[in-house]
Amino acid sequence: MGFGSDLAGSIRIPAAFSGIYSFKPTAFRMSFDGVMGLENNEKFTFREFNWVLGPLGKCVDDLALILNEIYGQFKRDCRNCPLPFNKTQYNEYSNTSKKLKIAYILDDEYCEVCPAVKNCLQEVVKKLEGLGHQMIEFPWKNFKEFIIYGYVHFGAGETLSHKIMRVGKGEYPHKMLLSNTAADKFPSFVKKILIKLMAKMGEKRVSEVLDVFIKAENPNFLDKCSEEKDKMKNKFYKLWLEEDFDAIISPVTPFPAVPLGLGPQLTILFPFTIMYNILEMPSGVVPIRKIRKDEEFYVSKHKDSKTEALKKIMVKSEGLPVAIQVGALPFKDEVALGLMKQIERIFNFHEHPENI
């Protein structure tokens, strides 16, 4: 078992790519006190949503075991929620005799999910329906909003390069992050020209994100986006509460593991992880199976460099692990973990030696 920190998927994405289990708790159910390399002001670098510590393990029981021991135990951290692990609730929701109302997300127009991931999600939906759970597709169509508001607050008040160097105590960003920080070096008028050029060259998704990322250095724009983000959150919660969902399943990323160095170039395609950070919802990763030979392809309506990169990634991807994500309302961590346990029992990815 191990621990990681998660701001937009940094626990869940590596776990999904590696075929292991992980969990991002509700913010403030874990404490950052004692974490090496972080000063107090650096724990809250992004004011609109929080870094979270969470576990990674070889099965759901690993995650539940460690969280059972540490939830509610941070007596010296007044910011931490003193809510102990609810083992009764975890056992209740991991038992198939309790019939749940579960939302699911299969795809998105902004970043289409590859067939392997979508097929796995459909398999999970079918299996859960077979257990008597009610499965309803979540009525939300604009996941681009999560990427936009995420990048707005990544760029809030200072450039990403400055933010990385401040948190890294002056250490220059790794070369793999250069694609995310390169624009910081240009004056504003050059950035605006680049944005227009990229849009004309077919890179609309990149230009949209870069545009809001640069505008986020303006406090007035940031305040306006904060208001819009809160409206978006309220709309999401309203849809959830109207249907009275217990939990939700979704992709982790729209694609499987990528070659080393390519990940930072695809961060604008990670709406399904950052959404849980922005919504402050707990979420965890469950590996399902490996990619089959007939799933080694990717199609998209977007004709840009991201689509071309994903087409290349899917070539010879047979055998890579595919995972799904399970989420629940804030402070309902045990509900998400319980459903994760049910899904784990169905597919038993961790019990097959060839999958480890």
C-alpha positions, -999 to +999 in steps of 0.1 A: +000+000+000+010+036-005-002+072-004-003+100-029-017+135-033-045+143-057-055+177-072-069+166-105-063+129-106-027+122-095-037+093-074-064+078-097-048+082-131-015+063-122-036+036-105-058+032-136-028+030-159-011+004-136-041-019-129-043-012-091-069+004-068-068+039-054-091+063-036-094+101-034-112+109-001-134+139+005-112+169+012-103+174+049-111+138+059-073+134+055-047+157+070-016+171+054+001+176+088+035+160+088+037+156+050+073+162+041+081+191+017+049+210+022+047+243+042+013+254+055+007+279+027+016+253+001-012+229+012-037+254-002-020+265-034-052+264-053-079+282-034-110+269-052-104+232-047-081+213-024-052+188-026-062+155-010-041+127+003-053+092-005-042+055-005-033+031-033-034-007-029-039-041-045-075-044-036-105-024-021-099-040+013-064-025+014-080+010+009-107+004+035-083-010+060-060+020+060-089+046+059-106+027+088-075+033+109-068+070+101-102+087+094-111+109+124-077+105+140-061+138+132-067+154+166-041+181+162-053+194+128-083+218+135-090+220+097-096+182+095-131+168+097-133+146+129-154+119+112-143+083+118-146+056+092-181+042+092-175+005+089-212-003+092-220+019+062-191+004+042-203-032+049-239-022+040-230-008+006-206-036-002-234-061+002-254-068-030-286-073-009-288-035-007-302-023-040-288+010-051-296+038-076-265+044-096-257+070-122-232+063-149-213+083-175-202+066-207-188+093-230-184+130-236-184+151-268-154+172-257-131+142-252-146+110-266-139+078-247-120+051-265-139+019-273-120-002-247-129+021-218-165+026-230-170-012-234-157-018-199-182+008-185-210-009-204-200-043-190-200-029-154-235-013-160-248-046-173-234-066-143-247-042-117-282-042-134-280-080-131-275-077-094-307-057-092-293-022-090-311+006-109-287+021-135-294+056-150-272+076-173-264+109-156-280+138-175-249+159-178-235+167-213-208+194-208-178+180-191-156+206-208-167+229-180-147+210-155-115+213-176-121+250-182-127+259-145-099+236-135-074+254-157-088+288-147-078+280-111-045+264-120-036+298-135-051+319-108-031+349-098+002+338-112+017+317-140+018+279-138+056+281-140+058+304-110+034+282-091+054+250-098+087+267-089+073+281-057+059+247-045+091+230-057+112+255-038+128+270-069+134+237-087+129+242-125+099+222-139+107+188-154+110+187-192+078+167-194+059+198-180+074+222-205+044+218-228+022+231-200+045+260-190+060+271-223+034+298-229+043+315-196+075+329-212+057+350-238+042+385-234+004+388-234+001+400-270+022+371-283+000+347-263-032+361-279-017+357-314-007+321-306-043+314-294-058+327-326-033+308-347-039+275-329-077+279-334-072+285-371-049+254-373-077+232-359-064+232-323-097+246-309-096+226-277-061+237-268-068+273-278-099+274-255-080+261-225-050+283-231-073+314-235-089+310-200-056+299-185-041+333-195-072+353-185-071+337-151-042+360-141-069+388-140-086+388-106-119+401-120-120+372-145-111+348-118-139+360-095-165+357-123-153+322-130-156+313-094-192+324-094-199+304-125-181+273-111-203+275-080-234+276-101-222+246-121-216+227-088-251+236-075-266+224-109-248+191-107-259+185-071-295+194-079-296+168-107-281+143-083-305+150-054-336+151-077-328+115-088-316+105-053-286+087-066-264+066-042-233+067-063-219+073-098-195+054-121-175+070-149-143+067-169-110+075-151-095+088-183-108+085-219-078+062-228-054+037-213-018+042-202+002+065-224+040+064-232+062+082-208+063+120-214+030+121-233+007+125-203+013+163-197+003+170-233-031+153-227-041+170-194-069+189-212-086+155-217-089+146-180-124+159-172-135+127-154-109+130-127-108+168-120-147+169-118-145+150-085-119+175-072-140+205-082-172+189-068-153+178-036-167+143-040-148+111-030-139+088-058-120+056-063-105+035-091-113-002-098-095-021-126-118-042-147-099-061-174-073-057-201-077-042-236-086-068-263-071-069-298-103-057-314-103-026-292-070-012-305-084+019-321-097+054-314-122+076-333-132+112-327-150+141-344-121+164-333-095+167-360-065+179-339-032+168-325-048+153-294-069+129-315-038+119-336-019+112-304-046+090-291-049+071-323-012+063-320-015+054-283-042+028-291-020+010-317-006-022-300-025-014-267-037-049-263-031-061-227-031-027-211-054-025-180-087-006-181-103+008-150-135+026-141-141+052-114-167+052-086-179+084-068-204+095-042-215+127-025-191+146-002-184+127+031-200+095+017-166+079+012-178+046+026-206+045+000-182+048-029-158+022-013-187-002-008-198+000-044-161-004-054-160-036-034-191-049-052-175-042-086-143-058-075-161-090-065-176-092-100-144-088-120-117-099-095-090-083-115-065-084-086-070-122-081-056-132-115-017-134-113-013-124-149-029-090-141-005-081-113 
